[in-house]
Amino acid sequence: MTASERIANIAKQLENGESIQPVTVREFLSWFGAQRRGFWIVAEIHHELEKHKLTTAPDFESQYIDSPISLALIPAKKKGKPAPETKAVELAASGEASSDGVATLTVAVPYADPTYRISKLAAANNSPLTVAPDASLSEAATKMLTHGYSQLPVMNGRDVKGVVSWASIGTRLALGSKGSRVRELMDQAHEIRADASMFQAIPIIVQHQYVLVRAADNRISGIVTSSDLSLQFQLLAEPFLMLSEIENHIRRLIGSKFSQPELVQARDPGATDRTVNRVEDLAFGEYLRLLENPERWTKLGLAIDRATFCKQLDRVREIRNEVMHFDPDGASPADRETLREFAQFLQKLHSIGVS
């Protein structure tokens, strides 16, 4: 069953008053053959949902990828209520071909909440290990040691009493405290709502090494630590840094090998109003256009296969397009590995004096 057929069936069931089981964002994406929320797949999903007058609750773009969402009929618009802000995108589709022979379909895609919220982190959606206020120091220490944690929320049900940590224990023992129960060794808890911006959470985490995340249903849904934050920023920043390194290597490789008229010839035919005087004036795809030409390739003096090099460079270009559209799920592990391998290859060329 195709994604379109599945969405159509769900719309019919909802119109008949039938209930639909929630699915995770990850499973929802799999219906469309996708693993993450790239720009084009999001546009395709919005098109299908709009076509069948459906929406997701919560919005599938803003939720953690393993959080559940429900499909629902779009409620009738209230009189006088302004329409949501939209953007137009073109999707490959069957239908009337454009002048370049590529069939396209223009659809309006609602803008999702652009804020990067703390709820998108895995740690914010993983119920934390807790300890009771009357638990012994030994129990708390054993839990932290066996799980490699630096702190534990101290809770009675949903009620947060504080947080016990190696720091809170060490400080009190160093000052001569004789306490043996968690309530005597804990500090004040610091928490934030799940819909808060990541940038609201950062100062709290920097100061206290953690923040508890309270979900919309008022439960503590997770704990985000400085380690979680470091990992998340690595996942988000690494593709940008590797792409920057790759582009700088390509510029160095091309460097002084080509004349200004040759660089102009590599320019996108539809961008004749853009001045090209040096290699830095070319777009990434134009590097590929330049190097795909066998005659120009020979000017590099590289004893490597042109077709293989250009195929890999084209894959990097595709990943770059996804990354620069700020995919909320970041680059996939496979894409990050592709970037690492190509960057290392270019580093090798540079280290042996080829570029």
Buried (B, 14 or more C-beta within 10 A) or exposed (E): EEBBEBBBEBBEEBEEEEEBEBBBBBEBBEBBEBBBBBBBBBBBBBBBBBEBEBBBEBEBBBBBBEBBBBBEEEEEEEEEEEEEEEEEBBBEBEEEEEEEEEEBBEBBBBEBEEBBBBBBBBBBBBEBEBBBBEBEBEBBBEBBEEEEBEBBBBBEEEEBBBBBBBBBBEEBEEEEEEEEBBBBBBBEBBBBBBBBEBEBBBEBBEEBBBBBBBBEEEEBBBBBBBBBBEBBEEBBEBBBEBBEBBBEBBBBBBEEBBEEEBBBBBBEEEEEEEEBEEBEBBBBBBBBBBBBBEEBBEBBEBEEEBEEBBEBBBBBBEBBBBBEEEBBBBBBEEBBEBBEEBBEBBBEBBEEEBB
